[in-house]
Amino acid sequence: MNAGKGWTPGQIGYCSNVHPTRDLAGLQSSIEQHFQGVRTLRGLQAQNSGLWISALAASRLQQKSARSAFLNLLQRSGLRLTSLNGFPYGQFHDRAIKAEVYLPNWAEPKRLAYSLNLAHILAQALPPDCHQGVISTVPLGYAATWTPTLQQRAEYQLRELTASLAQLHRETGKKIVFCLEMEPDCVLETTDQAIAFFRRWQTTDPNHPYLALCFDVCHQAVMFEDCFQSLAKLRQAQVAIGKIQLSNALICRLPDDGRREQVLKTLSDFCETTYLHQVKARDAQGRLQAWADLPAALVECAKLPGRYPELRIHFHIPLFSEQLLLPELSGSQIALSQTFDFLASHEDFRPVLEVETYSWGVLPAQLRPTTESAQLQGIAAELNWVEDQLRQRRLLQSQAQEAYADAL
């Protein structure tokens, strides 16, 4: 991240979990085809990236020869690896993953082993002028199956993680920070929950500076949070934010007239079998109603017309999408504007910025890119959209002014 005011175009990257990669060979192919394709479309010689490296690939990259070849590939590709997405563990695209995306959770040893593998990769891959990297991770686990025993185990493993990261920092001079990513229906889903967790964590873990927060705009918009206010509360509570994932939630405003049935039918086109699409709504009393997945919300809304005027859906739609298919379906661009406005109001706050729209391949047929080239053009368009938002707020620097400093 940038030591001065704002970001350069090359510092605006995207999470590569949008590209299916099962193993190291798939990751390498994705870098050569997808990453370089997007970078070329943007006219950049180098670009930051928040790669997703599966557990299988991360294990393989612990071998010296594989690591060396990987580092050479990064250099040839113009990929500046400053961040990783350490949330999904295994296969992420080719089957119904749903709530399994949270497994292994932080109570399981596999999560710790995977995370440490990622930390060692990133510490070696950081550009010479970048002394800190960030890795986003699961917000402990899925709330529906969480228990006090799992919480205790998770905190033990997180202490093991931060102690190892402190040791890695001493050995390499590179600081790697893990960022818990709040998400609807997880143990940490709201800003207030995150603040409560970190207030306690900062008093109990001597290595607490190696654990921070990842703020995903879509997730907090689904929770009906004002992102400017949420970021302000986190800052006041001195909760470090290492990464902001720029993402756009799907919002449905349900009419009371005859269009209601058509709107629900069109919204059902967003029901798909791969990912969870949690839904939140407010009733007339302002109480938050939650559904674990979109199909359940549609069933209840059909039975109870007028009960829930607005649905907020955890479906990452392209950042530039303001309206989709019908006037009643829109994106959460207000939340994105709130986030950019907060950045403009706090010049000393410079987290990693990454676009995370992993759901291009499961959009309704009318919105889905039909070719790989079209998808890469869509990703490049999202990154250009971010540039425009930063430029409007005088937060976009020229590439020549690039300089790196600590992330938090």
C-alpha positions in Angstrom: 0.0 0.0 0.0 0.9 3.5 -0.6 2.9 5.7 1.8 1.6 8.9 0.2 -1.9 10.1 -0.6 -3.9 7.6 -2.5 -3.2 4.6 -4.7 -1.6 4.0 -8.1 -3.5 2.0 -10.8 -1.0 -0.9 -10.3 -1.9 -1.1 -6.6 -5.6 -1.8 -7.4 -5.8 -5.5 -7.8 -8.4 -8.3 -7.7 -8.8 -11.6 -5.9 -8.1 -14.4 -8.2 -10.6 -16.8 -6.6 -12.8 -15.8 -9.6 -10.6 -18.2 -11.7 -11.0 -22.0 -11.1 -7.6 -23.5 -10.0 -7.4 -26.8 -8.3 -3.6 -27.2 -8.0 -0.3 -25.5 -8.6 -0.4 -26.1 -12.4 -3.8 -24.5 -12.6 -2.6 -21.5 -10.5 0.4 -21.0 -12.9 -1.9 -21.3 -15.9 -4.3 -18.7 -14.4 -1.5 -16.2 -13.8 -0.3 -16.6 -17.4 -3.7 -16.4 -19.0 -6.0 -14.5 -16.7 -3.9 -12.2 -14.6 -1.7 -11.1 -17.6 -4.8 -10.7 -19.7 -6.4 -8.3 -17.2 -3.1 -6.4 -16.7 -2.6 -6.0 -20.4 -6.2 -4.7 -20.8 -5.4 -2.1 -18.2 -2.1 -1.1 -20.0 0.0 -1.8 -16.9 3.5 -3.2 -16.7 3.0 -4.5 -13.2 -0.1 -4.9 -11.0 -0.7 -6.0 -7.4 -2.8 -9.2 -6.9 -4.6 -10.9 -4.1 -4.0 -14.5 -5.4 -6.1 -17.3 -4.1 -3.7 -20.3 -3.6 -5.5 -23.5 -2.7 -4.3 -25.7 0.2 -3.0 -28.2 -2.3 -1.0 -25.6 -4.2 0.2 -23.9 -1.0 1.6 -27.3 0.2 3.4 -27.9 -3.0 4.9 -24.4 -2.9 6.7 -25.3 0.3 9.2 -27.3 -1.9 12.2 -25.2 -2.8 12.1 -25.9 -6.5 8.4 -25.2 -6.9 8.7 -22.0 -4.9 11.6 -20.8 -7.1 9.7 -21.5 -10.3 6.7 -19.7 -8.8 8.6 -16.6 -7.9 10.1 -16.5 -11.3 6.7 -16.7 -12.8 5.5 -13.7 -10.7 8.4 -11.6 -11.9 7.9 -12.5 -15.6 4.2 -11.9 -15.3 4.4 -8.4 -13.7 2.5 -9.7 -10.7 3.4 -7.9 -7.5 2.2 -10.3 -4.8 1.3 -8.1 -1.8 -1.8 -9.9 -0.6 -3.4 -13.4 -0.6 -6.9 -14.6 -0.2 -6.7 -17.4 2.4 -10.4 -17.8 2.9 -11.4 -20.8 0.6 -9.3 -23.9 1.4 -10.0 -26.3 -1.5 -12.1 -26.5 -4.6 -14.1 -23.4 -5.0 -15.9 -23.6 -8.3 -16.8 -27.0 -9.7 -19.3 -28.3 -7.1 -21.8 -27.1 -4.5 -19.6 -25.7 -1.9 -22.2 -23.7 0.1 -21.3 -23.6 3.8 -18.3 -25.9 3.3 -16.4 -22.7 2.2 -15.9 -22.1 6.0 -14.2 -25.4 6.4 -11.8 -26.1 7.8 -12.7 -23.4 10.4 -10.2 -21.9 12.8 -10.8 -24.6 15.3 -9.3 -27.2 13.0 -5.6 -27.8 12.7 -5.8 -27.9 8.8 -6.7 -24.2 8.8 -3.6 -23.3 10.8 -1.3 -25.4 8.7 -2.7 -23.9 5.5 -2.4 -20.4 6.8 1.2 -20.8 7.8 2.0 -22.2 4.4 0.5 -19.1 2.8 2.4 -16.8 5.2 5.7 -18.4 4.2 4.9 -18.0 0.5 3.9 -14.4 0.8 6.9 -13.5 3.0 9.2 -14.7 0.2 7.2 -13.3 -2.7 6.7 -9.7 -1.4 8.3 -7.2 -3.7 11.7 -5.8 -2.3 10.1 -2.4 -1.6 7.2 -3.9 0.3 7.8 -5.0 3.9 4.3 -6.1 4.8 1.7 -8.4 3.3 -1.9 -9.2 4.3 -3.9 -12.4 4.0 -7.7 -12.6 4.4 -9.2 -15.5 6.2 -12.3 -17.1 7.6 -14.0 -15.1 10.5 -13.5 -18.0 12.8 -16.3 -20.2 11.4 -20.0 -20.5 10.5 -22.2 -19.3 13.3 -25.0 -22.0 12.9 -22.5 -24.7 13.9 -20.3 -22.8 16.3 -19.9 -23.7 20.0 -17.9 -22.3 23.0 -15.6 -25.3 22.6 -14.9 -24.4 19.0 -14.3 -20.8 20.0 -11.7 -21.9 22.6 -9.9 -24.0 20.0 -10.0 -21.3 17.4 -8.5 -18.7 19.7 -5.7 -21.2 20.7 -4.9 -21.7 17.1 -5.0 -18.0 16.3 -2.5 -17.5 19.1 -0.3 -20.2 17.5 -0.6 -18.3 14.2 0.3 -14.9 15.5 3.3 -16.3 17.5 4.5 -18.0 14.3 4.0 -14.8 12.3 6.0 -12.8 14.9 8.8 -15.4 14.5 8.6 -15.2 10.7 8.9 -11.4 11.0 12.1 -11.6 13.1 13.6 -14.1 10.7 12.8 -12.4 7.4 12.1 -8.8 8.1 8.7 -9.3 6.4 5.5 -8.7 8.4 2.6 -10.9 7.4 -0.8 -10.0 8.9 -3.9 -12.2 8.8 -7.2 -10.4 8.4 -10.4 -11.9 9.6 -13.1 -11.3 7.0 -16.5 -10.5 8.5 -19.3 -12.3 6.6 -23.1 -12.7 7.0 -24.0 -15.7 9.2 -20.5 -16.2 10.4 -19.2 -15.9 14.0 -18.1 -12.4 13.1 -20.7 -10.8 10.8 -21.1 -7.2 12.2 -18.8 -4.4 13.0 -19.8 -4.4 16.7 -18.9 -8.1 16.9 -15.6 -7.5 15.4 -14.8 -4.6 17.8 -15.8 -6.8 20.8 -13.5 -9.6 19.6 -10.5 -7.4 18.9 -10.8 -5.4 22.1 -10.5 -8.7 24.0 -7.9 -10.1 21.7 -5.6 -7.1 22.1 -5.5 -7.6 25.8 -4.9 -11.4 25.7 -2.5 -12.0 22.8 1.0 -10.5 23.1 1.3 -10.9 19.3 -2.0 -9.2 18.5 -0.5 -6.8 15.8 -0.3 -9.8 13.4 -4.1 -10.2 13.4 -6.3 -7.6 11.8 -9.6 -7.2 9.9 -10.6 -7.6 6.3 -13.6 -5.3 5.5 -15.7 -6.6 2.6 -18.1 -3.9 1.4 -20.7 -6.3 0.1 -20.8 -8.2 3.3 -21.4 -5.1 5.5 -24.0 -3.7 3.0 -25.9 -7.0 3.3 -25.9 -6.4 7.1 -27.6 -3.0 6.5 -24.4 -1.2 7.8 -23.4 2.3 6.7 -19.9 1.6 5.6 -18.6 5.0 6.4 -19.9 4.7 10.0 -18.6 1.2 10.3 -15.1 2.1 9.3 -15.2 5.1 11.6 -16.2 2.9 14.6 -13.5 0.4 13.8 -10.9 3.2 13.6 -12.1 4.7 16.9 -11.8 1.3 18.5 -8.3 1.0 17.1 -9.1 -2.2 15.2 -6.5 -2.5 12.4 -7.9 -3.1 8.9 -5.3 -4.6 6.5 -7.5 -5.1 3.5 -10.7 -3.7 2.0 -12.4 -6.0 -0.5 -14.4 -3.8 -2.9 -17.5 -5.7 -3.7 -21.1 -5.0 -4.7 -24.1 -6.7 -3.1 -27.4 -7.4 -4.8 -30.4 -5.4 -3.5 -34.0 -6.2 -4.3 -36.8 -3.7 -3.5 -40.0 -5.7 -3.5 -43.1 -3.8 -4.8 -46.6 -4.2 -3.4 -48.2 -4.0 -6.8 -48.7 -6.5 -9.5 -45.0 -6.5 -10.4 -44.1 -8.3 -7.2 -44.5 -11.8 -8.8 -42.3 -10.8 -11.7 -39.6 -9.4 -9.4 -39.5 -12.5 -7.3 -39.3 -14.7 -10.5 -36.4 -12.6 -11.9 -34.7 -12.7 -8.5 -34.9 -16.5 -8.6 -32.6 -16.5 -11.6 -29.8 -15.6 -9.0 -30.4 -18.9 -7.2 -27.6 -21.2 -8.0 -26.1 -24.3 -6.5 -22.4 -23.5 -5.9 -22.3 -20.7 -3.3 -24.3 -19.6 -0.3 -26.2 -16.4 -0.9 -27.3 -15.3 2.5 -30.2 -12.8 2.6 -31.0 -10.1 5.2 -34.1 -7.9 5.5 -35.7 -5.5 7.9 -39.4 -5.8 9.0 -41.7 -2.9 9.8 -40.2 -2.7 13.3 -36.7 -2.5 12.0 -35.8 -6.0 13.2 -33.3 -7.9 11.1 -34.6 -11.1 9.4 -32.1 -13.6 8.1 -32.2 -16.5 5.6 -29.3 -18.9 5.1 -29.7 -18.9 1.4 -31.7 -17.1 -1.3 -34.2 -19.9 -2.1 -35.5 -19.9 1.5 -36.0 -16.1 1.4 -37.9 -16.3 -1.9 -40.3 -18.8 -0.4 -41.1 -16.7 2.6 -41.4 -13.5 0.7 -43.9 -15.1 -1.7 -46.0 -16.2 1.3 -45.8 -12.9 3.1 -46.3 -10.0 0.6 -45.4 -6.6 2.0 -43.6 -8.0 5.0 -40.1 -7.3 3.7 -39.8 -4.3 1.3 -36.1 -4.7 0.7 -33.9 -7.8 0.5 -30.1 -7.6 0.7 -28.4 -10.6 -0.9 -24.8 -11.9 -0.5 -24.2 -12.2 -4.2 -21.1 -10.4 -5.5 -22.2 -8.6 -8.7 -19.9 -6.5 -10.9 -18.9 -3.3 -9.2 -20.2 -1.1 -12.0 -23.7 -2.7 -11.9 -26.3 -0.2 -10.8 -29.3 -2.1 -12.2 -29.7 -5.7 -13.2 -32.6 -7.0 -15.4 -35.3 -5.0 -13.6 -35.5 -1.5 -12.0 -36.2 -3.2 -8.6 -32.8 -5.0 -8.7 -29.7 -3.0 -8.0 -26.3 -3.0 -6.5 -25.1 -1.6 -3.2 -23.0 1.2 -4.8 -24.0 3.5 -2.0 -22.0 1.4 0.4 -19.1 1.5 -2.0 -19.4 5.3 -2.2 -19.4 5.4 1.6 -16.2 3.4 1.7 -14.4 5.6 -0.9 -15.6 8.7 1.0 -14.1 7.4 4.2 -10.8 6.8 2.5 -10.8 10.3 1.1 -11.5 11.7 4.7 -8.7 9.8 6.3 -5.4 10.3 4.4 -3.4 8.2 6.9 -5.6 5.1 6.3 -4.3 3.1 3.4 -5.3 -0.5 3.4 -4.8 -2.9 0.5 -7.7 -2.4 -2.0 -8.9 -5.4 -3.9 -11.9 -6.1 -6.1 -13.5 -9.4 -5.1 -16.2 -10.5 -7.6 -15.8 -14.3 -7.7 -19.3 -15.0 -9.0 -19.0 -13.9 -12.6 -19.5 -17.6 -13.7 -22.8 -18.1 -11.8 -24.5 -14.8 -12.8 -27.9 -15.3 -14.6 -27.4 -16.3 -18.2 -28.5 -12.8 -19.4 -25.6 -11.2 -17.4 -22.9 -13.9 -17.6 -19.9 -13.5 -19.9 -20.0 -16.1 -22.7 -16.3 -16.2 -23.3 -13.1 -16.1 -21.2 -12.1 -12.9 -23.0 -15.4 -11.2 -22.1 -14.9 -12.1 -18.4 -11.4 -10.7 -18.4 -12.8 -7.5 -20.0 -15.4 -7.4 -17.2 -12.8 -7.7 -14.5 -10.7 -5.0 -16.1 -13.8 -2.8 -16.3 -14.3 -3.2 -12.6 -10.8 -2.2 -11.8 -11.1 0.8 -14.1 -14.3 1.7 -12.3 -12.4 1.7 -9.0 -9.8 4.0 -10.6 -12.6 6.4 -11.6 -13.9 6.5 -8.0 -10.5 7.2 -6.6 -9.8 9.8 -9.3 -13.0 11.7 -8.4 -11.8 11.9 -4.8 -8.2 12.8 -5.8 -6.9 9.5 -4.5 -5.4 8.2 -7.7 -1.7 8.8 -8.2 0.4 8.3 -11.3 2.3 5.0 -11.5 5.6 6.9 -11.2 4.7 8.1 -7.7 4.4 4.5 -6.3 5.9 3.9 -2.9 5.1 1.2 -0.3 4.9 1.3 3.4 3.3 -0.7 6.2 -0.3 -1.8 5.5 -1.9 -1.0 8.8 
